[in-house]
Structure formats: C-alpha cells, structure tokens
Amino acid sequence: MPIGTTHLLVAELRGDLLVPSGPVHNGQAPEQAAQNVLLGAPGGIPVLRRVAVDWVQMRRRQIFTHVVAAKPLTRADAACLTYRDGRADLLALPTAQAAAALPALARARVLAGLKALADGKMAYLEAGIVSRTESTRLTGSSPLGIQW
C-alpha cells in the first residue's frame, strides 16, 4: 500500500518482509478481500483497482495472487492500521528499499503492479514473470504521479 508517492506499507514478521495479503473467498472480488487484510482504516481501505494477477502451478492446484492498488495514505492514516496477523508489524519503507528486501516472487509482483498502475494497465504474470499487459482504458497521468 503506498504511503504518499515514495513509500510502501509492508509487514515484518519474524524478521522477514512481506506484502500484506489474505485469501479471496469464492464469490468474493479481490478488491473486497483487500478490506480484510489491513484493519483500522475508517471507511475501509481506499482501493483503486486490481493492477496485477500472478498464476503459479503448485503440486495439485493453481494459485492466483491478485495485486490490488490502494490510494496513497498519509503516514497518520497508515499509523492507524494493523495487519490481520497480529504477530506482524507494519512498516512504511521507501519503495526501492521495500522492493529490494522482499522475496523475489513478491518483489516481481509489486514491481509489475506499480508499473501497471503507472501505465494504466493490468499485468498478467506467470510465476512472477510478466506474460502480458492490457490497457484498463484509463486516460491521463498515473494516480500516483509515478514516472517510468
């Protein structure tokens, strides 16, 4: 989740950084599921749109990971949030620092999602590798003012 235009909100659990995440239940939109990941936001998480989806084949099932972008928060708004896993702490880190510290697959998803958001597109990944992007028919500049 962006904090301003220079930082991302990540979770630290037992010394590891991770992207805040949660399950998407049958019949539930990823944007709705995002509301259950971070708690404490008055009025809910200000979701913009889904920016990426990654498909990974595990032993007996396929796993789909949806990357949902939220409107940038202020540091004060972010300070009110808690992660659904109470053992984790939320940290606002500079975007480059957060991305570099994430595991490779999470880093690929975050970077593809940020680029798709900036370009007004939706990114489709297979095991962390972008296979294609599609326009979301948005016009104008990036909502975050990100330049690529």
GUDO-419804 format. One record per atom (N, C-alpha, C): residue in three letters; x, y, z; atom name; residue number from 1. Coordinates in steps of 0.001 Angstrom, whole numbers, plus 500000, padded with zeros to 6 digits. Layout:
+-----+--------+--------+--------+------+-----+
| res |     px |     py |     pz | atom |   n |
+-----+--------+--------+--------+------+-----+
| ALA |      X |      Y |      Z |   CA | NUM |
...
+-----+--------+--------+--------+------+-----+
END
This chain:
+-----+--------+--------+--------+------+-----+
| res |     px |     py |     pz | atom |   n |
+-----+--------+--------+--------+------+-----+
| MET | 500854 | 498836 | 500000 |    N |   1 |
| MET | 500000 | 500000 | 500000 |   CA |   1 |
| MET | 500901 | 501229 | 500000 |    C |   1 |
| PRO | 500658 | 502160 | 499079 |    N |   2 |
| PRO | 501512 | 503346 | 499027 |   CA |   2 |
| PRO | 501267 | 504314 | 500184 |    C |   2 |
| ILE | 502351 | 504870 | 500681 |    N |   3 |
| ILE | 502305 | 505944 | 501673 |   CA |   3 |
| ILE | 502877 | 507157 | 500940 |    C |   3 |
| GLY | 502012 | 508115 | 500640 |    N |   4 |
| GLY | 502430 | 509204 | 499769 |   CA |   4 |
| GLY | 502770 | 508624 | 498402 |    C |   4 |
| THR | 503810 | 509161 | 497765 |    N |   5 |
| THR | 504228 | 508611 | 496471 |   CA |   5 |
| THR | 505621 | 508015 | 496529 |    C |   5 |
| THR | 506191 | 507918 | 497731 |    N |   6 |
| THR | 507582 | 507468 | 497843 |   CA |   6 |
| THR | 507778 | 506231 | 498714 |    C |   6 |
| HIS | 506743 | 505816 | 499432 |    N |   7 |
| HIS | 506887 | 504702 | 500370 |   CA |   7 |
| HIS | 505816 | 503638 | 500148 |    C |   7 |
| LEU | 506135 | 502413 | 500592 |    N |   8 |
| LEU | 505171 | 501315 | 500580 |   CA |   8 |
| LEU | 504982 | 500803 | 501993 |    C |   8 |
| LEU | 503778 | 500338 | 502271 |    N |   9 |
| LEU | 503474 | 499727 | 503558 |   CA |   9 |
| LEU | 503681 | 498233 | 503419 |    C |   9 |
| VAL | 504605 | 497697 | 504201 |    N |  10 |
| VAL | 504901 | 496271 | 504182 |   CA |  10 |
| VAL | 504785 | 495737 | 505601 |    C |  10 |
| ALA | 504692 | 494421 | 505708 |    N |  11 |
| ALA | 504610 | 493795 | 507021 |   CA |  11 |
| ALA | 505929 | 493090 | 507322 |    C |  11 |
| GLU | 506350 | 493170 | 508591 |    N |  12 |
| GLU | 507530 | 492442 | 509029 |   CA |  12 |
| GLU | 507070 | 491370 | 510007 |    C |  12 |
| LEU | 507396 | 490140 | 509683 |    N |  13 |
| LEU | 507010 | 489013 | 510520 |   CA |  13 |
| LEU | 508239 | 488144 | 510743 |    C |  13 |
| ARG | 508685 | 488092 | 511993 |    N |  14 |
| ARG | 509839 | 487277 | 512375 |   CA |  14 |
| ARG | 511089 | 487604 | 511562 |    C |  14 |
| GLY | 511299 | 488886 | 511292 |    N |  15 |
| GLY | 512485 | 489318 | 510568 |   CA |  15 |
| GLY | 512359 | 489302 | 509054 |    C |  15 |
| ASP | 511259 | 488803 | 508522 |    N |  16 |
| ASP | 511047 | 488771 | 507079 |   CA |  16 |
| ASP | 510041 | 489837 | 506676 |    C |  16 |
| LEU | 510289 | 490484 | 505541 |    N |  17 |
| LEU | 509320 | 491435 | 504995 |   CA |  17 |
| LEU | 508384 | 490700 | 504051 |    C |  17 |
| LEU | 507137 | 491109 | 504072 |    N |  18 |
| LEU | 506162 | 490529 | 503170 |   CA |  18 |
| LEU | 505137 | 491572 | 502787 |    C |  18 |
| VAL | 504477 | 491302 | 501679 |    N |  19 |
| VAL | 503402 | 492177 | 501230 |   CA |  19 |
| VAL | 502155 | 491762 | 501997 |    C |  19 |
| PRO | 501456 | 492696 | 502624 |    N |  20 |
| PRO | 500220 | 492317 | 503314 |   CA |  20 |
| PRO | 499281 | 491588 | 502346 |    C |  20 |
| SER | 498793 | 490422 | 502771 |    N |  21 |
| SER | 497963 | 489607 | 501876 |   CA |  21 |
| SER | 496942 | 488818 | 502682 |    C |  21 |
| GLY | 495983 | 488277 | 501955 |    N |  22 |
| GLY | 494944 | 487471 | 502575 |   CA |  22 |
| GLY | 494196 | 486686 | 501518 |    C |  22 |
| PRO | 493332 | 485777 | 501945 |    N |  23 |
| PRO | 492614 | 484930 | 500982 |   CA |  23 |
| PRO | 491479 | 485679 | 500288 |    C |  23 |
| VAL | 491168 | 485205 | 499083 |    N |  24 |
| VAL | 489987 | 485651 | 498351 |   CA |  24 |
| VAL | 489036 | 484456 | 498358 |    C |  24 |
| HIS | 487891 | 484620 | 498989 |    N |  25 |
| HIS | 486934 | 483521 | 499104 |   CA |  25 |
| HIS | 486074 | 483406 | 497847 |    C |  25 |
| ASN | 485489 | 482224 | 497636 |    N |  26 |
| ASN | 484617 | 482016 | 496480 |   CA |  26 |
| ASN | 483546 | 483089 | 496424 |    C |  26 |
| GLY | 483363 | 483662 | 495238 |    N |  27 |
| GLY | 482343 | 484692 | 495047 |   CA |  27 |
| GLY | 482746 | 486073 | 495511 |    C |  27 |
| GLN | 483954 | 486201 | 496014 |    N |  28 |
| GLN | 484426 | 487487 | 496538 |   CA |  28 |
| GLN | 485399 | 488121 | 495543 |    C |  28 |
| ALA | 485266 | 489406 | 495304 |    N |  29 |
| ALA | 486192 | 490127 | 494445 |   CA |  29 |
| ALA | 487482 | 490411 | 495220 |    C |  29 |
| PRO | 488636 | 490397 | 494546 |    N |  30 |
| PRO | 489892 | 490706 | 495239 |   CA |  30 |
| PRO | 489855 | 492070 | 495934 |    C |  30 |
| GLU | 489156 | 493023 | 495338 |    N |  31 |
| GLU | 489053 | 494346 | 495950 |   CA |  31 |
| GLU | 488296 | 494280 | 497280 |    C |  31 |
| GLN | 487305 | 493388 | 497374 |    N |  32 |
| GLN | 486584 | 493198 | 498641 |   CA |  32 |
| GLN | 487468 | 492488 | 499654 |    C |  32 |
| ALA | 488198 | 491482 | 499198 |    N |  33 |
| ALA | 489078 | 490727 | 500094 |   CA |  33 |
| ALA | 490155 | 491626 | 500693 |    C |  33 |
| ALA | 490581 | 492633 | 499933 |    N |  34 |
| ALA | 491620 | 493549 | 500426 |   CA |  34 |
| ALA | 491180 | 494265 | 501698 |    C |  34 |
| GLN | 489893 | 494430 | 501884 |    N |  35 |
| GLN | 489387 | 495126 | 503070 |   CA |  35 |
| GLN | 489669 | 494341 | 504359 |    C |  35 |
| ASN | 489894 | 493026 | 504241 |    N |  36 |
| ASN | 490120 | 492188 | 505423 |   CA |  36 |
| ASN | 491595 | 492028 | 505780 |    C |  36 |
| VAL | 492476 | 492586 | 504957 |    N |  37 |
| VAL | 493908 | 492398 | 505166 |   CA |  37 |
| VAL | 494465 | 493387 | 506185 |    C |  37 |
| LEU | 494125 | 494659 | 506012 |    N |  38 |
| LEU | 494573 | 495693 | 506936 |   CA |  38 |
| LEU | 493361 | 496246 | 507661 |    C |  38 |
| LEU | 493442 | 496266 | 508971 |    N |  39 |
| LEU | 492311 | 496682 | 509793 |   CA |  39 |
| LEU | 492588 | 498043 | 510412 |    C |  39 |
| GLY | 491516 | 498772 | 510711 |    N |  40 |
| GLY | 491640 | 500040 | 511416 |   CA |  40 |
| GLY | 491470 | 501274 | 510551 |    C |  40 |
| ALA | 491235 | 501089 | 509253 |    N |  41 |
| ALA | 491043 | 502257 | 508381 |   CA |  41 |
| ALA | 489589 | 502703 | 508468 |    C |  41 |
| PRO | 489346 | 503921 | 508940 |    N |  42 |
| PRO | 487968 | 504402 | 508970 |   CA |  42 |
| PRO | 487414 | 504425 | 507540 |    C |  42 |
| GLY | 486299 | 503778 | 507324 |    N |  43 |
| GLY | 485715 | 503723 | 505979 |   CA |  43 |
| GLY | 486347 | 502673 | 505086 |    C |  43 |
| GLY | 487288 | 501896 | 505598 |    N |  44 |
| GLY | 487915 | 500837 | 504809 |   CA |  44 |
| GLY | 489147 | 501307 | 504044 |    C |  44 |
| ILE | 489786 | 500362 | 503398 |    N |  45 |
| ILE | 490978 | 500639 | 502599 |   CA |  45 |
| ILE | 490535 | 501325 | 501305 |    C |  45 |
| PRO | 491170 | 502440 | 500935 |    N |  46 |
| PRO | 490768 | 503157 | 499718 |   CA |  46 |
| PRO | 491307 | 502482 | 498446 |    C |  46 |
| VAL | 490669 | 501389 | 498054 |    N |  47 |
| VAL | 491126 | 500597 | 496912 |   CA |  47 |
| VAL | 490901 | 501358 | 495606 |    C |  47 |
| LEU | 491936 | 501375 | 494765 |    N |  48 |
| LEU | 491818 | 501953 | 493426 |   CA |  48 |
| LEU | 491330 | 500892 | 492438 |    C |  48 |
| ARG | 492152 | 499836 | 492277 |    N |  49 |
| ARG | 491806 | 498776 | 491333 |   CA |  49 |
| ARG | 492819 | 497649 | 491437 |    C |  49 |
| ARG | 492482 | 496539 | 490797 |    N |  50 |
| ARG | 493417 | 495422 | 490687 |   CA |  50 |
| ARG | 494412 | 495783 | 489593 |    C |  50 |
| VAL | 495706 | 495626 | 489867 |    N |  51 |
| VAL | 496733 | 496025 | 488906 |   CA |  51 |
| VAL | 497527 | 494849 | 488343 |    C |  51 |
| ALA | 497468 | 493705 | 489010 |    N |  52 |
| ALA | 498214 | 492546 | 488519 |   CA |  52 |
| ALA | 497611 | 491266 | 489084 |    C |  52 |
| VAL | 497821 | 490188 | 488341 |    N |  53 |
| VAL | 497459 | 488861 | 488828 |   CA |  53 |
| VAL | 498570 | 487911 | 488406 |    C |  53 |
| ASP | 499006 | 487082 | 489345 |    N |  54 |
| ASP | 500080 | 486124 | 489093 |   CA |  54 |
| ASP | 499528 | 484722 | 489263 |    C |  54 |
| TRP | 499871 | 483847 | 488335 |    N |  55 |
| TRP | 499413 | 482455 | 488347 |   CA |  55 |
| TRP | 500619 | 481567 | 488572 |    C |  55 |
| VAL | 500514 | 480674 | 489558 |    N |  56 |
| VAL | 501576 | 479711 | 489853 |   CA |  56 |
| VAL | 500946 | 478336 | 489983 |    C |  56 |
| GLN | 501535 | 477339 | 489324 |    N |  57 |
| GLN | 501064 | 475961 | 489444 |   CA |  57 |
| GLN | 501809 | 475316 | 490600 |    C |  57 |
| MET | 501062 | 474924 | 491615 |    N |  58 |
| MET | 501651 | 474205 | 492739 |   CA |  58 |
| MET | 501430 | 472712 | 492474 |    C |  58 |
| ARG | 501779 | 471875 | 493387 |    N |  59 |
| ARG | 501681 | 470432 | 493146 |   CA |  59 |
| ARG | 500344 | 470004 | 492565 |    C |  59 |
| ARG | 499283 | 470259 | 493276 |    N |  60 |
| ARG | 497973 | 469769 | 492828 |   CA |  60 |
| ARG | 496963 | 470865 | 492567 |    C |  60 |
| ARG | 497388 | 472109 | 492654 |    N |  61 |
| ARG | 496425 | 473187 | 492435 |   CA |  61 |
| ARG | 497114 | 474429 | 491891 |    C |  61 |
| GLN | 496296 | 475271 | 491319 |    N |  62 |
| GLN | 496784 | 476545 | 490806 |   CA |  62 |
| GLN | 496536 | 477614 | 491862 |    C |  62 |
| ILE | 497509 | 478492 | 492017 |    N |  63 |
| ILE | 497390 | 479595 | 492961 |   CA |  63 |
| ILE | 497381 | 480899 | 492162 |    C |  63 |
| PHE | 496368 | 481714 | 492404 |    N |  64 |
| PHE | 496279 | 483026 | 491776 |   CA |  64 |
| PHE | 496482 | 484079 | 492856 |    C |  64 |
| THR | 497410 | 484988 | 492621 |    N |  65 |
| THR | 497677 | 486084 | 493543 |   CA |  65 |
| THR | 497290 | 487381 | 492853 |    C |  65 |
| HIS | 496348 | 488093 | 493443 |    N |  66 |
| HIS | 495883 | 489367 | 492902 |   CA |  66 |
| HIS | 496602 | 490499 | 493623 |    C |  66 |
| VAL | 497102 | 491449 | 492861 |    N |  67 |
| VAL | 497743 | 492637 | 493427 |   CA |  67 |
| VAL | 496751 | 493781 | 493270 |    C |  67 |
| VAL | 496342 | 494333 | 494412 |    N |  68 |
| VAL | 495350 | 495405 | 494425 |   CA |  68 |
| VAL | 496036 | 496690 | 494887 |    C |  68 |
| ALA | 495856 | 497755 | 494118 |    N |  69 |
| ALA | 496443 | 499050 | 494480 |   CA |  69 |
| ALA | 495432 | 499867 | 495262 |    C |  69 |
| ALA | 495944 | 500564 | 496248 |    N |  70 |
| ALA | 495117 | 501468 | 497048 |   CA |  70 |
| ALA | 495581 | 502893 | 496802 |    C |  70 |
| LYS | 494711 | 503827 | 497106 |    N |  71 |
| LYS | 495100 | 505235 | 497028 |   CA |  71 |
| LYS | 496182 | 505475 | 498078 |    C |  71 |
| PRO | 497105 | 506385 | 497801 |    N |  72 |
| PRO | 498149 | 506669 | 498789 |   CA |  72 |
| PRO | 497548 | 507159 | 500114 |    C |  72 |
| LEU | 498127 | 506685 | 501192 |    N |  73 |
| LEU | 497719 | 507102 | 502529 |   CA |  73 |
| LEU | 498719 | 508103 | 503092 |    C |  73 |
| THR | 498285 | 508865 | 504044 |    N |  74 |
| THR | 499218 | 509689 | 504795 |   CA |  74 |
| THR | 499864 | 508799 | 505855 |    C |  74 |
| ARG | 500964 | 509247 | 506401 |    N |  75 |
| ARG | 501603 | 508471 | 507469 |   CA |  75 |
| ARG | 500677 | 508334 | 508678 |    C |  75 |
| ALA | 499898 | 509380 | 508951 |    N |  76 |
| ALA | 498962 | 509328 | 510082 |   CA |  76 |
| ALA | 497891 | 508261 | 509845 |    C |  76 |
| ASP | 497349 | 508185 | 508621 |    N |  77 |
| ASP | 496358 | 507149 | 508306 |   CA |  77 |
| ASP | 496974 | 505765 | 508411 |    C |  77 |
| ALA | 498197 | 505615 | 507912 |    N |  78 |
| ALA | 498874 | 504315 | 507952 |   CA |  78 |
| ALA | 499160 | 503874 | 509386 |    C |  78 |
| ALA | 499425 | 504829 | 510268 |    N |  79 |
| ALA | 499728 | 504507 | 511663 |   CA |  79 |
| ALA | 498539 | 503875 | 512374 |    C |  79 |
| CYS | 497325 | 504088 | 511872 |    N |  80 |
| CYS | 496114 | 503515 | 512478 |   CA |  80 |
| CYS | 495878 | 502066 | 512074 |    C |  80 |
| LEU | 496597 | 501595 | 511063 |    N |  81 |
| LEU | 496339 | 500266 | 510517 |   CA |  81 |
| LEU | 497056 | 499168 | 511295 |    C |  81 |
| THR | 496441 | 498006 | 511314 |    N |  82 |
| THR | 497081 | 496799 | 511833 |   CA |  82 |
| THR | 496889 | 495694 | 510802 |    C |  82 |
| TYR | 497840 | 494783 | 510747 |    N |  83 |
| TYR | 497788 | 493650 | 509827 |   CA |  83 |
| TYR | 496918 | 492556 | 510438 |    C |  83 |
| ARG | 496270 | 491779 | 509592 |    N |  84 |
| ARG | 495371 | 490728 | 510078 |   CA |  84 |
| ARG | 496099 | 489693 | 510940 |    C |  84 |
| ASP | 497394 | 489534 | 510738 |    N |  85 |
| ASP | 498206 | 488656 | 511569 |   CA |  85 |
| ASP | 498851 | 489535 | 512636 |    C |  85 |
| GLY | 498349 | 489450 | 513847 |    N |  86 |
| GLY | 498801 | 490311 | 514929 |   CA |  86 |
| GLY | 500261 | 490167 | 515299 |    C |  86 |
| ARG | 500932 | 489120 | 514815 |    N |  87 |
| ARG | 502359 | 488952 | 515111 |   CA |  87 |
| ARG | 503236 | 489853 | 514263 |    C |  87 |
| ALA | 502668 | 490433 | 513200 |    N |  88 |
| ALA | 503448 | 491244 | 512255 |   CA |  88 |
| ALA | 503343 | 492727 | 512603 |    C |  88 |
| ASP | 504400 | 493439 | 512294 |    N |  89 |
| ASP | 504423 | 494895 | 512419 |   CA |  89 |
| ASP | 504358 | 495493 | 511026 |    C |  89 |
| LEU | 503635 | 496591 | 510870 |    N |  90 |
| LEU | 503577 | 497293 | 509598 |   CA |  90 |
| LEU | 504661 | 498366 | 509571 |    C |  90 |
| LEU | 505363 | 498462 | 508447 |    N |  91 |
| LEU | 506438 | 499429 | 508269 |   CA |  91 |
| LEU | 506212 | 500216 | 506994 |    C |  91 |
| ALA | 506455 | 501504 | 507024 |    N |  92 |
| ALA | 506442 | 502340 | 505817 |   CA |  92 |
| ALA | 507892 | 502507 | 505393 |    C |  92 |
| LEU | 508245 | 501876 | 504275 |    N |  93 |
| LEU | 509623 | 501925 | 503786 |   CA |  93 |
| LEU | 509666 | 502601 | 502417 |    C |  93 |
| PRO | 510792 | 503256 | 502091 |    N |  94 |
| PRO | 510925 | 503777 | 500728 |   CA |  94 |
| PRO | 510683 | 502644 | 499725 |    C |  94 |
| THR | 510019 | 502960 | 498637 |    N |  95 |
| THR | 509606 | 501934 | 497675 |   CA |  95 |
| THR | 510777 | 501057 | 497229 |    C |  95 |
| ALA | 511898 | 501651 | 496863 |    N |  96 |
| ALA | 513046 | 500866 | 496392 |   CA |  96 |
| ALA | 513579 | 499950 | 497491 |    C |  96 |
| GLN | 513642 | 500454 | 498722 |    N |  97 |
| GLN | 514130 | 499649 | 499842 |   CA |  97 |
| GLN | 513178 | 498491 | 500123 |    C |  97 |
| ALA | 511873 | 498763 | 500112 |    N |  98 |
| ALA | 510885 | 497708 | 500358 |   CA |  98 |
| ALA | 510968 | 496642 | 499277 |    C |  98 |
| ALA | 511019 | 497056 | 498024 |    N |  99 |
| ALA | 511066 | 496091 | 496921 |   CA |  99 |
| ALA | 512325 | 495236 | 496996 |    C |  99 |
| ALA | 513469 | 495850 | 497303 |    N | 100 |
| ALA | 514725 | 495109 | 497367 |   CA | 100 |
| ALA | 514726 | 494076 | 498496 |    C | 100 |
| ALA | 514002 | 494351 | 499574 |    N | 101 |
| ALA | 514008 | 493460 | 500740 |   CA | 101 |
| ALA | 512976 | 492343 | 500650 |    C | 101 |
| LEU | 512050 | 492431 | 499699 |    N | 102 |
| LEU | 511013 | 491402 | 499564 |   CA | 102 |
| LEU | 511579 | 490153 | 498905 |    C | 102 |
| PRO | 510980 | 488982 | 499172 |    N | 103 |
| PRO | 511369 | 487781 | 498434 |   CA | 103 |
| PRO | 511147 | 488003 | 496932 |    C | 103 |
| ALA | 511886 | 487278 | 496108 |    N | 104 |
| ALA | 511895 | 487506 | 494660 |   CA | 104 |
| ALA | 510499 | 487506 | 494039 |    C | 104 |
| LEU | 509666 | 486543 | 494379 |    N | 105 |
| LEU | 508335 | 486461 | 493778 |   CA | 105 |
| LEU | 507468 | 487655 | 494187 |    C | 105 |
| ALA | 507512 | 488023 | 495451 |    N | 106 |
| ALA | 506752 | 489184 | 495921 |   CA | 106 |
| ALA | 507277 | 490462 | 495275 |    C | 106 |
| ARG | 508598 | 490580 | 495150 |    N | 107 |
| ARG | 509193 | 491755 | 494501 |   CA | 107 |
| ARG | 508708 | 491874 | 493066 |    C | 107 |
| ALA | 508697 | 490762 | 492322 |    N | 108 |
| ALA | 508242 | 490789 | 490927 |   CA | 108 |
| ALA | 506792 | 491242 | 490842 |    C | 108 |
| ARG | 505960 | 490760 | 491747 |    N | 109 |
| ARG | 504538 | 491137 | 491754 |   CA | 109 |
| ARG | 504358 | 492617 | 492067 |    C | 109 |
| VAL | 505080 | 493103 | 493071 |    N | 110 |
| VAL | 504962 | 494512 | 493468 |   CA | 110 |
| VAL | 505433 | 495426 | 492343 |    C | 110 |
| LEU | 506583 | 495125 | 491756 |    N | 111 |
| LEU | 507108 | 495974 | 490689 |   CA | 111 |
| LEU | 506209 | 495950 | 489453 |    C | 111 |
| ALA | 505689 | 494771 | 489098 |    N | 112 |
| ALA | 504760 | 494691 | 487963 |   CA | 112 |
| ALA | 503484 | 495470 | 488263 |    C | 112 |
| GLY | 503007 | 495385 | 489499 |    N | 113 |
| GLY | 501803 | 496113 | 489884 |   CA | 113 |
| GLY | 502004 | 497622 | 489858 |    C | 113 |
| LEU | 503149 | 498096 | 490347 |    N | 114 |
| LEU | 503439 | 499532 | 490324 |   CA | 114 |
| LEU | 503551 | 500051 | 488890 |    C | 114 |
| LYS | 504213 | 499281 | 488046 |    N | 115 |
| LYS | 504344 | 499693 | 486641 |   CA | 115 |
| LYS | 502983 | 499701 | 485962 |    C | 115 |
| ALA | 502172 | 498676 | 486198 |    N | 116 |
| ALA | 500835 | 498615 | 485598 |   CA | 116 |
| ALA | 499971 | 499788 | 486080 |    C | 116 |
| LEU | 500078 | 500128 | 487350 |    N | 117 |
| LEU | 499327 | 501258 | 487887 |   CA | 117 |
| LEU | 499751 | 502560 | 487206 |    C | 117 |
| ALA | 501054 | 502762 | 487077 |    N | 118 |
| ALA | 501568 | 503971 | 486454 |   CA | 118 |
| ALA | 501181 | 504065 | 484978 |    C | 118 |
| ASP | 501130 | 502910 | 484294 |    N | 119 |
| ASP | 500830 | 502877 | 482859 |   CA | 119 |
| ASP | 499338 | 502772 | 482553 |    C | 119 |
| GLY | 498498 | 502645 | 483587 |    N | 120 |
| GLY | 497068 | 502466 | 483349 |   CA | 120 |
| GLY | 496754 | 501122 | 482734 |    C | 120 |
| LYS | 497483 | 500086 | 483163 |    N | 121 |
| LYS | 497313 | 498753 | 482593 |   CA | 121 |
| LYS | 497074 | 497727 | 483692 |    C | 121 |
| MET | 496814 | 496520 | 483256 |    N | 122 |
| MET | 496689 | 495353 | 484136 |   CA | 122 |
| MET | 497793 | 494396 | 483705 |    C | 122 |
| ALA | 498605 | 493921 | 484647 |    N | 123 |
| ALA | 499695 | 493000 | 484339 |   CA | 123 |
| ALA | 499291 | 491573 | 484676 |    C | 123 |
| TYR | 499643 | 490656 | 483791 |    N | 124 |
| TYR | 499389 | 489235 | 483991 |   CA | 124 |
| TYR | 500740 | 488543 | 484060 |    C | 124 |
| LEU | 500973 | 487854 | 485182 |    N | 125 |
| LEU | 502245 | 487181 | 485398 |   CA | 125 |
| LEU | 502048 | 485680 | 485496 |    C | 125 |
| GLU | 503098 | 484949 | 485141 |    N | 126 |
| GLU | 503142 | 483506 | 485351 |   CA | 126 |
| GLU | 504389 | 483232 | 486173 |    C | 126 |
| ALA | 504192 | 482830 | 487416 |    N | 127 |
| ALA | 505283 | 482563 | 488355 |   CA | 127 |
| ALA | 506242 | 483749 | 488469 |    C | 127 |
| GLY | 505669 | 484962 | 488518 |    N | 128 |
| GLY | 506471 | 486153 | 488723 |   CA | 128 |
| GLY | 507035 | 486793 | 487473 |    C | 128 |
| ILE | 506767 | 486217 | 486308 |    N | 129 |
| ILE | 507264 | 486773 | 485052 |   CA | 129 |
| ILE | 506080 | 487334 | 484273 |    C | 129 |
| VAL | 506175 | 488598 | 483878 |    N | 130 |
| VAL | 505080 | 489241 | 483146 |   CA | 130 |
| VAL | 504905 | 488551 | 481802 |    C | 130 |
| SER | 503700 | 488047 | 481557 |    N | 131 |
| SER | 503412 | 487402 | 480278 |   CA | 131 |
| SER | 502709 | 488356 | 479320 |    C | 131 |
| ARG | 501945 | 489311 | 479864 |    N | 132 |
| ARG | 501275 | 490303 | 479023 |   CA | 132 |
| ARG | 500710 | 491405 | 479907 |    C | 132 |
| THR | 500384 | 492527 | 479266 |    N | 133 |
| THR | 499677 | 493606 | 479939 |   CA | 133 |
| THR | 498523 | 494028 | 479045 |    C | 133 |
| GLU | 497494 | 494554 | 479666 |    N | 134 |
| GLU | 496336 | 495038 | 478920 |   CA | 134 |
| GLU | 495941 | 496392 | 479468 |    C | 134 |
| SER | 495475 | 497243 | 478570 |    N | 135 |
| SER | 495022 | 498573 | 478966 |   CA | 135 |
| SER | 493763 | 498454 | 479818 |    C | 135 |
| THR | 493661 | 499318 | 480802 |    N | 136 |
| THR | 492438 | 499368 | 481614 |   CA | 136 |
| THR | 491546 | 500497 | 481147 |    C | 136 |
| ARG | 491902 | 501089 | 480017 |    N | 137 |
| ARG | 491146 | 502187 | 479406 |   CA | 137 |
| ARG | 491106 | 503433 | 480284 |    C | 137 |
| LEU | 492111 | 503601 | 481106 |    N | 138 |
| LEU | 492226 | 504826 | 481890 |   CA | 138 |
| LEU | 492975 | 505852 | 481053 |    C | 138 |
| THR | 492624 | 507089 | 481183 |    N | 139 |
| THR | 493328 | 508139 | 480476 |   CA | 139 |
| THR | 493938 | 509100 | 481467 |    C | 139 |
| GLY | 494924 | 509860 | 481007 |    N | 140 |
| GLY | 495559 | 510837 | 481886 |   CA | 140 |
| GLY | 496802 | 510265 | 482531 |    C | 140 |
| SER | 497273 | 510937 | 483545 |    N | 141 |
| SER | 498507 | 510533 | 484197 |   CA | 141 |
| SER | 498224 | 509513 | 485289 |    C | 141 |
| SER | 499281 | 508938 | 485770 |    N | 142 |
| SER | 499196 | 507964 | 486849 |   CA | 142 |
| SER | 498596 | 508612 | 488088 |    C | 142 |
| PRO | 497699 | 507891 | 488803 |    N | 143 |
| PRO | 497131 | 508465 | 490020 |   CA | 143 |
| PRO | 498179 | 508732 | 491095 |    C | 143 |
| LEU | 499339 | 508100 | 490976 |    N | 144 |
| LEU | 500389 | 508311 | 491969 |   CA | 144 |
| LEU | 501470 | 509240 | 491458 |    C | 144 |
| GLY | 501360 | 509674 | 490194 |    N | 145 |
| GLY | 502380 | 510546 | 489640 |   CA | 145 |
| GLY | 503696 | 509841 | 489393 |    C | 145 |
| ILE | 503678 | 508518 | 489233 |    N | 146 |
| ILE | 504900 | 507746 | 489043 |   CA | 146 |
| ILE | 505349 | 507860 | 487588 |    C | 146 |
| GLN | 506624 | 508111 | 487386 |    N | 147 |
| GLN | 507199 | 508170 | 486045 |   CA | 147 |
| GLN | 508070 | 506947 | 485834 |    C | 147 |
| TRP | 507938 | 506292 | 484682 |    N | 148 |
| TRP | 508765 | 505110 | 484361 |   CA | 148 |
| TRP | 509607 | 505390 | 483162 |    C | 148 |
+-----+--------+--------+--------+------+-----+
END
